Amino acid sequence: MDKKNFAFGKNNLILIAIGVAIVIIGFLLMTGPSTTVDHFEADIFSVRRVRIAPVVCLIGFILMVYAVIAKPKEDKK
């Protein structure tokens, strides 16, 4: 198959992979102990889980959108 038929270039695919990795890191930052009926866990309102992790996920999603929209570079022949 000819390389000109692909929708994404090499740089686009690399940016998408980096964006997916950043989103996964964001979701991992959201994990932690949960509250049960018998015990209230105050860590569910920590800065890491409420502010930092969603911002990290948002940055990853924005990077993926940019990677999809960005025009792939032409090969010089």
Chimera marker file (.cmm) of the C-alpha trace (Angstrom):
<marker_set name="trace">
<marker id="1" x="0.000" y="0.000" z="0.000" r="1" g="1" b="0" radius="0.5"/>
<marker id="2" x="1.220" y="3.487" z="-0.818" r="1" g="1" b="0" radius="0.5"/>
<marker id="3" x="2.176" y="5.766" z="2.082" r="1" g="1" b="0" radius="0.5"/>
<marker id="4" x="0.156" y="8.634" z="0.601" r="1" g="1" b="0" radius="0.5"/>
<marker id="5" x="-3.096" y="6.748" z="1.294" r="1" g="1" b="0" radius="0.5"/>
<marker id="6" x="-2.634" y="6.844" z="5.073" r="1" g="1" b="0" radius="0.5"/>
<marker id="7" x="-4.563" y="9.532" z="6.941" r="1" g="1" b="0" radius="0.5"/>
<marker id="8" x="-1.826" y="10.153" z="9.521" r="1" g="1" b="0" radius="0.5"/>
<marker id="9" x="1.903" y="10.605" z="9.232" r="1" g="1" b="0" radius="0.5"/>
<marker id="10" x="4.554" y="9.227" z="11.570" r="1" g="1" b="0" radius="0.5"/>
<marker id="11" x="4.581" y="12.384" z="13.723" r="1" g="1" b="0" radius="0.5"/>
<marker id="12" x="0.793" y="12.297" z="14.066" r="1" g="1" b="0" radius="0.5"/>
<marker id="13" x="0.854" y="8.718" z="15.304" r="1" g="1" b="0" radius="0.5"/>
<marker id="14" x="3.627" y="9.508" z="17.782" r="1" g="1" b="0" radius="0.5"/>
<marker id="15" x="1.638" y="12.474" z="19.157" r="1" g="1" b="0" radius="0.5"/>
<marker id="16" x="-1.481" y="10.319" z="19.479" r="1" g="1" b="0" radius="0.5"/>
<marker id="17" x="0.486" y="7.664" z="21.398" r="1" g="1" b="0" radius="0.5"/>
<marker id="18" x="1.941" y="10.314" z="23.719" r="1" g="1" b="0" radius="0.5"/>
<marker id="19" x="-1.554" y="11.752" z="24.269" r="1" g="1" b="0" radius="0.5"/>
<marker id="20" x="-2.949" y="8.319" z="25.157" r="1" g="1" b="0" radius="0.5"/>
<marker id="21" x="-0.077" y="7.773" z="27.614" r="1" g="1" b="0" radius="0.5"/>
<marker id="22" x="-0.754" y="11.153" z="29.261" r="1" g="1" b="0" radius="0.5"/>
<marker id="23" x="-4.471" y="10.339" z="29.612" r="1" g="1" b="0" radius="0.5"/>
<marker id="24" x="-3.622" y="6.981" z="31.188" r="1" g="1" b="0" radius="0.5"/>
<marker id="25" x="-1.284" y="8.743" z="33.643" r="1" g="1" b="0" radius="0.5"/>
<marker id="26" x="-4.119" y="11.149" z="34.491" r="1" g="1" b="0" radius="0.5"/>
<marker id="27" x="-6.504" y="8.289" z="35.205" r="1" g="1" b="0" radius="0.5"/>
<marker id="28" x="-3.871" y="6.567" z="37.347" r="1" g="1" b="0" radius="0.5"/>
<marker id="29" x="-3.502" y="9.788" z="39.348" r="1" g="1" b="0" radius="0.5"/>
<marker id="30" x="-7.248" y="9.651" z="40.080" r="1" g="1" b="0" radius="0.5"/>
<marker id="31" x="-7.044" y="6.227" z="41.699" r="1" g="1" b="0" radius="0.5"/>
<marker id="32" x="-6.867" y="5.692" z="45.421" r="1" g="1" b="0" radius="0.5"/>
<marker id="33" x="-8.760" y="4.328" z="48.379" r="1" g="1" b="0" radius="0.5"/>
<marker id="34" x="-12.522" y="4.569" z="48.223" r="1" g="1" b="0" radius="0.5"/>
<marker id="35" x="-15.105" y="5.438" z="50.828" r="1" g="1" b="0" radius="0.5"/>
<marker id="36" x="-17.202" y="2.613" z="52.252" r="1" g="1" b="0" radius="0.5"/>
<marker id="37" x="-20.381" y="2.593" z="54.278" r="1" g="1" b="0" radius="0.5"/>
<marker id="38" x="-18.424" y="2.058" z="57.476" r="1" g="1" b="0" radius="0.5"/>
<marker id="39" x="-15.443" y="4.321" z="56.812" r="1" g="1" b="0" radius="0.5"/>
<marker id="40" x="-15.169" y="7.775" z="55.208" r="1" g="1" b="0" radius="0.5"/>
<marker id="41" x="-11.952" y="8.308" z="53.272" r="1" g="1" b="0" radius="0.5"/>
<marker id="42" x="-11.051" y="12.018" z="53.120" r="1" g="1" b="0" radius="0.5"/>
<marker id="43" x="-8.460" y="11.330" z="50.400" r="1" g="1" b="0" radius="0.5"/>
<marker id="44" x="-11.214" y="11.336" z="47.759" r="1" g="1" b="0" radius="0.5"/>
<marker id="45" x="-11.100" y="15.152" z="47.950" r="1" g="1" b="0" radius="0.5"/>
<marker id="46" x="-7.308" y="15.471" z="47.672" r="1" g="1" b="0" radius="0.5"/>
<marker id="47" x="-5.766" y="18.012" z="45.321" r="1" g="1" b="0" radius="0.5"/>
<marker id="48" x="-4.161" y="15.246" z="43.268" r="1" g="1" b="0" radius="0.5"/>
<marker id="49" x="-7.484" y="13.498" z="42.592" r="1" g="1" b="0" radius="0.5"/>
<marker id="50" x="-9.675" y="16.578" z="42.136" r="1" g="1" b="0" radius="0.5"/>
<marker id="51" x="-7.458" y="19.103" z="40.349" r="1" g="1" b="0" radius="0.5"/>
<marker id="52" x="-4.184" y="17.680" z="39.039" r="1" g="1" b="0" radius="0.5"/>
<marker id="53" x="-5.464" y="14.430" z="37.496" r="1" g="1" b="0" radius="0.5"/>
<marker id="54" x="-8.298" y="16.023" z="35.467" r="1" g="1" b="0" radius="0.5"/>
<marker id="55" x="-5.924" y="18.697" z="34.129" r="1" g="1" b="0" radius="0.5"/>
<marker id="56" x="-3.429" y="16.012" z="33.094" r="1" g="1" b="0" radius="0.5"/>
<marker id="57" x="-6.216" y="14.114" z="31.299" r="1" g="1" b="0" radius="0.5"/>
<marker id="58" x="-7.390" y="17.297" z="29.592" r="1" g="1" b="0" radius="0.5"/>
<marker id="59" x="-3.861" y="18.017" z="28.345" r="1" g="1" b="0" radius="0.5"/>
<marker id="60" x="-3.677" y="14.482" z="26.936" r="1" g="1" b="0" radius="0.5"/>
<marker id="61" x="-7.026" y="14.838" z="25.150" r="1" g="1" b="0" radius="0.5"/>
<marker id="62" x="-6.022" y="18.226" z="23.714" r="1" g="1" b="0" radius="0.5"/>
<marker id="63" x="-2.754" y="16.717" z="22.440" r="1" g="1" b="0" radius="0.5"/>
<marker id="64" x="-4.676" y="13.902" z="20.755" r="1" g="1" b="0" radius="0.5"/>
<marker id="65" x="-7.074" y="16.354" z="19.093" r="1" g="1" b="0" radius="0.5"/>
<marker id="66" x="-4.106" y="18.384" z="17.849" r="1" g="1" b="0" radius="0.5"/>
<marker id="67" x="-2.467" y="15.214" z="16.503" r="1" g="1" b="0" radius="0.5"/>
<marker id="68" x="-5.610" y="14.342" z="14.552" r="1" g="1" b="0" radius="0.5"/>
<marker id="69" x="-6.055" y="17.863" z="13.154" r="1" g="1" b="0" radius="0.5"/>
<marker id="70" x="-2.388" y="18.546" z="12.313" r="1" g="1" b="0" radius="0.5"/>
<marker id="71" x="-1.480" y="18.102" z="8.675" r="1" g="1" b="0" radius="0.5"/>
<marker id="72" x="1.116" y="15.362" z="8.161" r="1" g="1" b="0" radius="0.5"/>
<marker id="73" x="4.447" y="16.512" z="6.777" r="1" g="1" b="0" radius="0.5"/>
<marker id="74" x="5.205" y="15.720" z="3.161" r="1" g="1" b="0" radius="0.5"/>
<marker id="75" x="8.158" y="13.486" z="2.330" r="1" g="1" b="0" radius="0.5"/>
<marker id="76" x="10.916" y="15.217" z="0.358" r="1" g="1" b="0" radius="0.5"/>
<marker id="77" x="11.829" y="13.184" z="-2.725" r="1" g="1" b="0" radius="0.5"/>
<link id1="1" id2="2" r="1" g="1" b="0" radius="0.2"/>
<link id1="2" id2="3" r="1" g="1" b="0" radius="0.2"/>
<link id1="3" id2="4" r="1" g="1" b="0" radius="0.2"/>
<link id1="4" id2="5" r="1" g="1" b="0" radius="0.2"/>
<link id1="5" id2="6" r="1" g="1" b="0" radius="0.2"/>
<link id1="6" id2="7" r="1" g="1" b="0" radius="0.2"/>
<link id1="7" id2="8" r="1" g="1" b="0" radius="0.2"/>
<link id1="8" id2="9" r="1" g="1" b="0" radius="0.2"/>
<link id1="9" id2="10" r="1" g="1" b="0" radius="0.2"/>
<link id1="10" id2="11" r="1" g="1" b="0" radius="0.2"/>
<link id1="11" id2="12" r="1" g="1" b="0" radius="0.2"/>
<link id1="12" id2="13" r="1" g="1" b="0" radius="0.2"/>
<link id1="13" id2="14" r="1" g="1" b="0" radius="0.2"/>
<link id1="14" id2="15" r="1" g="1" b="0" radius="0.2"/>
<link id1="15" id2="16" r="1" g="1" b="0" radius="0.2"/>
<link id1="16" id2="17" r="1" g="1" b="0" radius="0.2"/>
<link id1="17" id2="18" r="1" g="1" b="0" radius="0.2"/>
<link id1="18" id2="19" r="1" g="1" b="0" radius="0.2"/>
<link id1="19" id2="20" r="1" g="1" b="0" radius="0.2"/>
<link id1="20" id2="21" r="1" g="1" b="0" radius="0.2"/>
<link id1="21" id2="22" r="1" g="1" b="0" radius="0.2"/>
<link id1="22" id2="23" r="1" g="1" b="0" radius="0.2"/>
<link id1="23" id2="24" r="1" g="1" b="0" radius="0.2"/>
<link id1="24" id2="25" r="1" g="1" b="0" radius="0.2"/>
<link id1="25" id2="26" r="1" g="1" b="0" radius="0.2"/>
<link id1="26" id2="27" r="1" g="1" b="0" radius="0.2"/>
<link id1="27" id2="28" r="1" g="1" b="0" radius="0.2"/>
<link id1="28" id2="29" r="1" g="1" b="0" radius="0.2"/>
<link id1="29" id2="30" r="1" g="1" b="0" radius="0.2"/>
<link id1="30" id2="31" r="1" g="1" b="0" radius="0.2"/>
<link id1="31" id2="32" r="1" g="1" b="0" radius="0.2"/>
<link id1="32" id2="33" r="1" g="1" b="0" radius="0.2"/>
<link id1="33" id2="34" r="1" g="1" b="0" radius="0.2"/>
<link id1="34" id2="35" r="1" g="1" b="0" radius="0.2"/>
<link id1="35" id2="36" r="1" g="1" b="0" radius="0.2"/>
<link id1="36" id2="37" r="1" g="1" b="0" radius="0.2"/>
<link id1="37" id2="38" r="1" g="1" b="0" radius="0.2"/>
<link id1="38" id2="39" r="1" g="1" b="0" radius="0.2"/>
<link id1="39" id2="40" r="1" g="1" b="0" radius="0.2"/>
<link id1="40" id2="41" r="1" g="1" b="0" radius="0.2"/>
<link id1="41" id2="42" r="1" g="1" b="0" radius="0.2"/>
<link id1="42" id2="43" r="1" g="1" b="0" radius="0.2"/>
<link id1="43" id2="44" r="1" g="1" b="0" radius="0.2"/>
<link id1="44" id2="45" r="1" g="1" b="0" radius="0.2"/>
<link id1="45" id2="46" r="1" g="1" b="0" radius="0.2"/>
<link id1="46" id2="47" r="1" g="1" b="0" radius="0.2"/>
<link id1="47" id2="48" r="1" g="1" b="0" radius="0.2"/>
<link id1="48" id2="49" r="1" g="1" b="0" radius="0.2"/>
<link id1="49" id2="50" r="1" g="1" b="0" radius="0.2"/>
<link id1="50" id2="51" r="1" g="1" b="0" radius="0.2"/>
<link id1="51" id2="52" r="1" g="1" b="0" radius="0.2"/>
<link id1="52" id2="53" r="1" g="1" b="0" radius="0.2"/>
<link id1="53" id2="54" r="1" g="1" b="0" radius="0.2"/>
<link id1="54" id2="55" r="1" g="1" b="0" radius="0.2"/>
<link id1="55" id2="56" r="1" g="1" b="0" radius="0.2"/>
<link id1="56" id2="57" r="1" g="1" b="0" radius="0.2"/>
<link id1="57" id2="58" r="1" g="1" b="0" radius="0.2"/>
<link id1="58" id2="59" r="1" g="1" b="0" radius="0.2"/>
<link id1="59" id2="60" r="1" g="1" b="0" radius="0.2"/>
<link id1="60" id2="61" r="1" g="1" b="0" radius="0.2"/>
<link id1="61" id2="62" r="1" g="1" b="0" radius="0.2"/>
<link id1="62" id2="63" r="1" g="1" b="0" radius="0.2"/>
<link id1="63" id2="64" r="1" g="1" b="0" radius="0.2"/>
<link id1="64" id2="65" r="1" g="1" b="0" radius="0.2"/>
<link id1="65" id2="66" r="1" g="1" b="0" radius="0.2"/>
<link id1="66" id2="67" r="1" g="1" b="0" radius="0.2"/>
<link id1="67" id2="68" r="1" g="1" b="0" radius="0.2"/>
<link id1="68" id2="69" r="1" g="1" b="0" radius="0.2"/>
<link id1="69" id2="70" r="1" g="1" b="0" radius="0.2"/>
<link id1="70" id2="71" r="1" g="1" b="0" radius="0.2"/>
<link id1="71" id2="72" r="1" g="1" b="0" radius="0.2"/>
<link id1="72" id2="73" r="1" g="1" b="0" radius="0.2"/>
<link id1="73" id2="74" r="1" g="1" b="0" radius="0.2"/>
<link id1="74" id2="75" r="1" g="1" b="0" radius="0.2"/>
<link id1="75" id2="76" r="1" g="1" b="0" radius="0.2"/>
<link id1="76" id2="77" r="1" g="1" b="0" radius="0.2"/>
</marker_set>
